[in-house]
Amino acid sequence: MSVESESPPTRPVVPVAGVTQAPPPYLSRGALGRAGVRVTIRGRSLKLRGLHRPPTGVLAILAILGPGLLAATAGDDAGGVATYSQVGAKFGYDLLWVVLLITISLAVVQEMCARLGAATGRGLLDLIREQFGIGWALLAVGVIVIANGGVTITEFVGIGAALELLGVSRYVSVPIAAAGLWYLVIAGSYIRVEKFLLLLTLAFFAYPAAAILAHPDWGAVARGAFVPSVQANPDYLLLLVGLIGTTITPYMQLFQQSAIVEKGVGRDDYGPERIDAYAGAAFGNLISAFIIIATAATLHVAGITDIQTAQDAAQALRPLAGDASLVLFAIGLLGASLVAGGVLPLATAYSVSEAFGFRKGVNLDFRRAPIFVGLYTALVVVSGLVALVPGVPVIELLVGVQVLNGMLLPVILLFILILANNGRLTGELRNGPINRVLGWGTFVLVTGAVAVLLGSQALGAFGIGG
């Protein structure tokens, strides 16, 4: 990062700790309007208005947040909120320790993808096609399009459900949201899209507020987070697996790496991206924990354990914690669904374009990137339309999509680990010993969880168990 103060013009550039400084030419105050600070981060120039000196501390960290925060918070989507609500309602605080454990795994995986993007300048599917062949890339693309398409439908269902809780019909809210997200990407630039989606993440703070209003037993919260407990209960095991599958999903890794590439982050600019990846994982899973806490402190305590959707959880909160909790939960669900509704189609369009070598990028129009723009448009339009169909089997759709993502996730993780350990590709940014241990440990954890999930699905199909 390099920093330039605009008032006065001759003020020396002040370095930000831990970030390589490459001072840009000074610009006059008249050329930029009112006084502020111009900051060059990862090759792009930002103006922070109202500041008279370079940002430090928390402000410096906020200035570098981007793909990592968006990818991780997209995991707290409508399906994620439903899963976390089920966990809190059915088992109280008992599974909070799993959230803490998979926060480490998520941070490790997302940081690897950021590093791969910075080291190679290539997206994940682009590298898979190049290093492992078109066959593997085609397999991944097929599952990604089907799975991400299904999840995107549930995001628009979530948008409609959230605003219906606030008194707005889904037949009004869903078309407006779909049109807005489409226009944002088609008519904007990557920086504008990123800023808007980052702004939407503020809605996630509704969940900590809802948790505090629920007046949880913080001692029990601490025990649930730091004292692991395992039950030989099929529902417990399935929700444990669901927590892992909801938190670490392939589209998050695909978006993280592709966004790093589109922003033009190089090896020398990589340092801040590590902070972004780690901070995003921590923030995303902290929000997940607060959703569990909010529902555990209200629904579980009241004996309400059968929660099927995020809106079911919000409606159940009203008589227990009042209208304020319902409104906060609805705002959080709306923000989560909007962020994921933007990230998922983008991740899918990136992946398909990379796999086949097509041009891609938010900064390109339909004439220059017809496949990328066309696929993004199709996903948003079709998902918005399907979400308006009465009686859409959302739960069945989520289960089917979860199985598809479960089949893909270990494969994607294996590719990430092999690529990140390849010194010819990554050079000095290859995995170190700690990353290798944590990465392979995550692979074993996820593969075991997916095996349990798929095994339970198979047994259920034959009427065994449950």
Secondary structure, DSSP 8 states (H G I E B T S, - for coil): -EEEE-SSTT------TTS---------HHHH-SSEEEEEETTEEEEEET-SS---HHHHHHHH-SHHHHHHHHTSSHHHHHHHHHHHHHHTTTTHHHHHHHHHHHHHHHHHHHHHHHHHS--HHHHHHHHH-HHHHHHHHHHHHHHHHHHHHHHHHHHHHHHHHTT--HHHHHHHHHHHHHHHHHSS-HHHHHHHHHHHGGGGGHHHHHHHHT---HHHHHHHHHS------HHHHHHHHHHHHHHS-HHHHHHHHHHHHHTT--GGG-HHHHHHHHHHHHHHHHHHHHHHHHHIIIIITTT-----SHHHHHHHHHHHH-HHHHHHHHHHHHHHHHHHHHHHHHHHHHHHHHHHT----TTS-TTT-HHHHHHHHHHHHHHHHHHTSTT--HHHHHHHHHHHHHHHHHHHHHHHHHHHT-HHHHGGGS--HHHHHHHHHHHHHHHHHHHHHHHHHHHHHTT---
